[in-house]
């Protein structure tokens, strides 16, 4: 962990399954205290996430009836086999990289 204005790489300790297109990153520690208000801020301009798409081999379905909202992971074996063949033959066009602007939630 560095306090520099440059690209820093962080490896996740295990694979992550992202549902709905959102990746939440928890930032620990305080980096810089703002003189104007005395509050601490962590500054980031962009986040890059690299991974493989799970669709169409997998898809997520959400059920809405209250109070038992559920999430189901559906599996398509034919698409999964096709995706694995593409990866093993070096034709993995599902690898994606995204440079995303950071959005803050408080």
Secondary structure per residue as TSV (DSSP state, phi and psi in degrees):
chain	resnum	aa	ss	phi	psi
A	1	X	-	360.0	126.1
A	2	X	-	-126.2	154.4
A	3	X	-	-108.5	63.7
A	4	X	S	-130.4	154.2
A	5	X	S	-89.9	72.5
A	6	X	S	-154.0	168.3
A	7	X	-	-60.5	128.7
A	8	X	-	-126.3	134.6
A	9	X	-	-104.1	136.1
A	10	X	-	-128.7	122.9
A	11	X	-	-92.2	135.2
A	12	X	-	-74.0	143.4
A	13	X	S	-67.8	-19.6
A	14	X	S	-155.1	161.9
A	15	X	-	-59.9	148.3
A	16	X	-	-120.8	138.5
A	17	X	-	-103.0	116.9
A	18	X	-	-103.7	120.0
A	19	X	-	-108.9	130.9
A	20	X	T	84.8	3.9
A	21	X	T	82.9	12.3
A	22	X	-	-113.9	135.7
A	23	X	-	-121.9	116.2
A	24	X	-	-96.6	129.8
A	25	X	-	-117.0	125.6
A	26	X	-	-96.9	121.9
A	27	X	-	-97.7	126.3
A	28	X	-	-107.1	142.3
A	29	X	S	95.7	165.8
A	30	X	-	-119.0	130.9
A	31	X	-	-102.8	-45.7
A	32	X	E	-142.0	132.3
A	33	X	E	-95.8	127.4
A	34	X	-	-80.9	127.7
A	35	X	T	-66.0	-33.8
A	36	X	T	-64.6	-39.8
A	37	X	T	-125.2	-1.0
A	38	X	-	73.2	4.4
A	39	X	-	-87.8	156.9
A	40	X	E	-95.1	140.6
A	41	X	E	-132.7	146.3
A	42	X	-	-111.6	123.0
A	43	X	-	-105.1	130.4
A	44	X	-	-140.8	142.4
A	45	X	S	-101.7	-42.2
A	46	X	E	-144.0	155.2
A	47	X	E	-127.1	134.9
A	48	X	E	-114.9	128.9
A	49	X	E	-120.1	132.2
A	50	X	E	-119.4	132.7
A	51	X	E	-171.9	-173.9
A	52	X	E	-114.1	139.3
A	53	X	-	-69.6	141.9
A	54	X	-	-93.8	-18.6
A	55	X	T	-87.8	148.5
A	56	X	T	-89.6	3.1
A	57	X	T	-65.1	-34.0
A	58	X	E	-129.4	147.4
A	59	X	E	-143.3	155.3
A	60	X	E	-110.6	133.9
A	61	X	E	-120.8	135.0
A	62	X	E	-108.1	134.3
A	63	X	E	-104.2	141.9
A	64	X	-	-101.9	-15.5
A	65	X	-	-60.1	127.1
A	66	X	S	-76.9	153.1
A	67	X	S	-91.7	6.0
A	68	X	-	-105.2	65.8
A	69	X	-	-63.7	131.2
A	70	X	E	-129.1	156.9
A	71	X	E	-121.2	128.2
A	72	X	E	-118.0	137.9
A	73	X	E	-101.7	116.2
A	74	X	E	-97.3	139.8
A	75	X	E	-118.2	129.2
A	76	X	-	-113.3	103.0
A	77	X	H	-63.7	-37.4
A	78	X	H	-64.2	-43.5
A	79	X	H	-68.1	-34.3
A	80	X	H	-64.6	-45.9
A	81	X	H	-60.4	-43.4
A	82	X	H	-61.4	-43.0
A	83	X	H	-64.2	-41.9
A	84	X	H	-65.3	-37.0
A	85	X	H	-64.9	-41.0
A	86	X	H	-63.5	-41.7
A	87	X	H	-65.3	-46.6
A	88	X	H	-68.4	-26.0
A	89	X	T	-90.5	0.9
A	90	X	T	83.4	9.4
A	91	X	-	-101.9	43.5
A	92	X	-	-82.4	91.0
A	93	X	T	-89.7	5.9
A	94	X	T	-92.3	-6.3
A	95	X	E	-69.0	124.9
A	96	X	E	-126.4	149.3
A	97	X	E	-132.4	136.3
A	98	X	E	-131.8	131.3
A	99	X	E	-102.3	108.2
A	100	X	E	-111.3	138.2
A	101	X	E	-68.1	147.1
A	102	X	-	-81.8	133.5
A	103	X	-	-114.0	134.2
A	104	X	-	-103.5	136.9
A	105	X	-	-119.9	133.3
A	106	X	-	-117.2	360.0
